[in-house]
Amino acid sequence: MNSRIRLKKIISGSVADRCGFWLGNPHPDTWPIYHNYFGTETEEQLRQKLGDDLRWISPQFIKSTYRHPEGKEMFDSGLNKDPNCKPVFADCQNIAQINDYDWPNPDYLNFDECIEHLRTAGDFYRASGFWTCFYHNVMDLFGMENYLIKMYTHPEVVHALTDKVCQFYYEANERFYKEAGNQIDGFFFGNDFGTQLDLICGPAQFDEFILPWFRTFTKQAHAHNYQVILHSCGSIHKVIDRLIDAGVDCLHPLQALAVGMDAQTLKEFKGRISFMGAVDTQDLLVNSNPEEIKLYVKRIKQLLGPNLIISPSHEALLPNVPPQNIEAVAFAVID
């Protein structure tokens, strides 16, 4: 069974030959450390050496995808890249100001490079689509505190801004899906809804401001016959039922030390959703030895498997995660 078939089965809730494995997306500073340890030169060589089943190929992170005539990025002027700069909609109190903003234009999109990567990905699961991080984009455009306050003081403004951001992502994904076709296996998108302790906003606000568009994006992906994988860091236990009802097929990254996100607790959702992640990167992978890690992986396989893709609980592995510990995770998957 090749990797592409394996993960499709796992995410669909069918029986595969074993749990899956995804290395994640290590930080740029981490790759040289891993290449030195594993004796590899390229990312693909290392992934194949570890038996990585998934290739994450998003058009959003390929520079040539958005070709603005003035060189702007998709949300260029709205993102708070300077900590001393006030977010563009920090003081916004009316919808007219939102309508007048220079929003990204889907006509500037070009998918040639991304689709070529998909076509040459081999027999691996292709997670793709725009990252569609609308929650974070809206938060950046308002400023986090302003965003949460305006949910109460100016809900119509929050809805209007959310609609503008999401309308772009919906059209961008629609155009991309039509060109990519069956080169994509799953729509992988990310919105971190939780902190270490709880949701960032309350469940009622989640239902009003986030869930409607969230449902729209999952429905769109399913209409193109793609599975849906949601990335959300933090403690999101309170809304997992809602996410399942909204059509999420697989939940990532299962931040193990966040409240309610340990494997023992998450097993209550077993059989209703597939899982990807769960191997703690905050403590375990940093401070434990390979034998301890193998036992940990064996335990989460028993608790959350068989519809489980073993992976770090945050994909951006930092240099403080020793390569021998990642090797232990990979070997434990097939043990």
N, C-alpha and C positions, 0 to 999 in steps of 0.2 A: 504494500500500500504506500503510494507516494505521499508527500507532505500535503499536497493540495487536497487530495481526497480525504486524508486523515482529518485535517482541521474542518473541512466542510461537514464531515460526519459528526465530529465532536460538537460543533456549534449548533447543528441541527437537532442534537439530542439523540443521534443514532449511535450505534456501537462501532468504535474504531479499534485498531489493533493495539493501541496504547494511548496514554495521555500525550498531548502535544507539548512542544517546547518553543518558546520565543526568547531569544537573548535580550530583547528590548532594543533601545536606541542609545548606546553608551555616549556619554559626554565626549566631545572631541579630545579632551585631555586624557581620556581613559584608553582610547584605541592604541596609542603607542605602547602602553604598558602591557596590554593584552597581546598585541602582535609579538612583542619580545618574548613573552612567556610561551605562547602557543607556536611560535615559529612561522607565523603567517605574514603576508604583506598587504593583503587587501581585506576589506570588510567581508566580501563574499567568501573568500577562503576561510576566514575565521568562522563565519556562520555555518558553512558546510562541515567544518571540522567538529563543531559542537552539535551537529544534528538539528540546527534551527529550521523550524517548519514554516516560518512566516516571513514575508517580505512586505514591508510597509512602504508604499510608493504613493505619496500624496502630491497632487499638482500644486497645492498651496505652498510647499516648501521647495519648489523648483523655480529658480529665479526667472527663467524665461517664460513662465506661465502668464504673468501679468505684464503686459507691454504698454504701459501708459506713455503717451507721446512726450511727456515731460519727465519721465523716469520715476514717477511716484509709485509707492507701494499701494496695496489695496486699501488700507486704512491709514495711509501715511500721515496725514496732518492731524488726525484725531488721536493717535496713540501718544501717551505721555512718556516720551523717551527722555525728556529732561525733567528730573525730579523737582526742579524749581518752576516748571511751567504748569499753569492751571489747565486742567482738561477742557477741551473745547466746549463741552456742554455743561460745565460745572454749575453755571448760573441759569441754565435754560429753564424757562417757565411757560413757553408757548410752542406750539407745533410748527408755526411758520419758520422759526429759526432752524428747526430740523429739516424742513423741506428745502431750505435755501443752501444747505451744506453740499459740498462737492463730493458726492458719494461715488464709490467705485463703479466702474462701468463694465459690464460683462462683455461688451464688444471688444475690449482690449485683451481678452483671454486667448491664449494659444496653448493647445495641449500636446503638440507634436512630441516634445521631448519626454513628457511623462508617459505617453502611450507607448513610445519606443521602449522605455524601461519596463513597462508592463509586459510587452510582447516578448522581451528577452529574459523574463524572470525565471524561467524554468518551471519545474513541477513543484512549485511552492505556492502556498496560499497567498493571494494578493489582496492585502488590505489597502483600500484606497478611498478616493473621494476627497473633497475639501475637508480640512480639519473642522470647519464649521463651528468655531469656538465663539458663538454669538454671545454667550453669557459674559465672557471675558471682554469681548469687543465693546459691548454696551457698558460694562463696568469701567473700562478704560476711557471711554468717551465722556462719561459722567464724572468719573472719579468714584472709587468704591463707596465711600461714605455717602456721597451725594446720591448715588444710585439707590442705595438701600433706603435713604430718607425719602426720596422722590416716589418710591413705591407707595408711600402713605400720603405725601403732600401733593404730588402731581402725577397720578397714575396714568393719565392720558398722554403725558409727555413720555413716560417710560414705554408705554405701548407703541407710540409713534416711532421712537428711536429703535426699539427692538424690531419693529416691522421693516424699517429701512435696511438694517443690517441683515436680517434674515431673508428678505426678498432678494438681496444680492446673492447670498449663499445658495438659495433655492435655484435661481436661474443658472448660477455657475455650475452647480452639481448637475442640473438637468442637461446642460450642454455637454458637460464632460461625460456623463453616463451614455449619452447617445453616440459619442465618438468612441468611447472605450469598449462598450458592449460587454461581451463575456470575458474580456481580459481582467475584469474585476470580480473578486469573489465576495468581498464584504466591504460595506461602508463603515469606515473606522473614523469616529469623530470624538472630539474632546471638549468637555466643559466641566471644570472642577467645581462641583456643587458643595463640597464639604470642607470643614476644617479638621483638625485633629480630634475635636470633641463633638462636633455637631454640624448641621447644615449652616451655610453662610446666611441664607435667608430662611424664614419660617416656611413650613409646608403650605400654608394658605397662599403666601406670595409665590412660592414655587408653582402652585397650581394655576395662578392667574397670569404670571408674567413669563414663565419658562416653558411649562408643559405644553401649551397649545402649539407653539412652533416646533418643539421637540417631537411631538406626535407627527407633525407634517413632514419632518425630515426622515423619520423612520418609515413612514408610509411611502414616501417618494422612493427610498432605496428598495423597499420590498416590491414596489411596482416594477422595478427594473431587475427583479429576481436576485437581489443582493442580500446577504445576511447583514445584520446590524450589530456592530460592536461599539459600545460606549466606553470611553475613558472618563472616569471621574475619580480624582483623588479625594481623600478625606472620608469623614464619617457620613455616609449617605444611607445608612440602614433604614431611616424613616421613610425614604421614598423609593426603595427598591421595588416594592409592590407596584407603585405607579409606573416605574420604568418598564417593568415586565408587561404591564397592561398596555403601555404605549408602544410595545413592539420590539424592545431590545432583546436580541438573541444571546448576546454574550457581554458580560460585565468585566471591565478592566479598570484599575490594576489591583483592586482588593488590598488597600493600604492596611496591612496586617495589624499595626499598632493603633490605628484610629478606632474610636469607640464603636463597637458593634460590627467591626469589619474583619474580625478573626475568623478563621475557617470553622471553628466549632459553632460560632453563631450563624455564619452564612449558610451552613448546611441546611437550615430551615427552608431555603429557596431551591435546594437541589431538586432536579427534575423539572423545574419551571424555567430555568435559565442556565446557560453555560457560563463558565468562569475562565478568566485569563489573568494570571498574576499570582498573588498570595505569598510569594517568598519575600519575607521582610527585608527591606534595604536600610531601615533606620538603625537596626541593631544587629540582627542575625548575620547578614552577609558581610557586615563590617568587622564584627568582633568574634564570631564563632569559627571553629575549625571545620575542615571538610567532613569529618565523620558526623559531627553534630548537625551539619546542614543536610547530609543525606538522610538522617533520621527525621528531620523536620519535613523534608520533601515527601518522604514515605507517609508521614502522618497526614499531610494535606491531600495527598492522593487518596487516602482512605476516606477522608472526610468529604471531599468535594468531587472526587472522580466518579465515573470515568469521563464525564463531559467537562474536562478541565485541560487548559493549556498552561503548563507550568511556566512562570515567568517572574522576574523581579517585581516587587510591589510598587516600584516606580521605574519606568523604562529608561530614564536618563542616568544610567549607572555612573557614579562618580569615581574618581581615581582611588578613593579610600576602600573600594570593594576589591579585595585581592583576586587575581585571576584564578587561583586554585579553588576559591570558593564558588566561582561561576562554573568552573569545570565540574565541581562536585554536584551542582544543581543539574547540569546537563546529563551527567552519568546516572544520577538518581532517577531521571525521567524514564530511562529504558531499563532500569534494574528490576 
